[in-house]
């Protein structure tokens, strides 16, 4: 069973996981001066989804 946690603050309002200034995915937002490794925009997620679905379709149509 997953432990409950409090969502951490997130200042990346363009991140697809951002929910009212909070991140429901990560447990910590200290990346030691580096950008968030999980950050993606809604557009990036949609583009990756299209790409992955095309690869799956191509694989199973053979």
N, C-alpha and C positions, 0 to 999 in steps of 0.2 A: 504494500500500500504506500502510495506517495505521501510524503510528509507535506503538510500545509506550510505555506510560507507567505510572507508579506511581499508584495511586488516592490521591486526597487525603482527608484526614480530614474527617468530617462528623458534627456533633453532633445532627443532626435525625433521630432514630431513627424518627420517623413518616413520613419521606419514602419514597416508593415505590422510589427507586433505591438507598437506603442498603443496603449490604452489609457487615454486621459492622463498622459505624462508618466505612466508607469510601464514597466516591462514585466509581462507575465511569464517570460521564458527563462531569463537568467537569474541566478542567485546573487551575483556580484557584478558591479559595473566598474571595477578597478582593473583596467587593462594595461597598467603600468606605462601610461603615456601613449599607448597605441590606440587606434580606432577600434570600435566594437567589432569583433569578428563575426557577429551574427547579423549585423545591419544589412537590410535590403529594403528597397522601396517597393511599393505595390507593383509598379511597372516591371521591376526586375523579377519579381515573383511570377507575374503573368508570363513574361518572356521565357523563363525557365520551365514553367508548366507546359507551354506550347512545345518547346524543344523536347522535353521528356516524353510527352504524349506522342509526338511524331516518331521518336526513336522506338517506343514500344510498338506503335502501329507498324512501322517498317519491319521490326523483328518478327512479329507474329503473322504478318501477311505473306510471308515466304512459304 
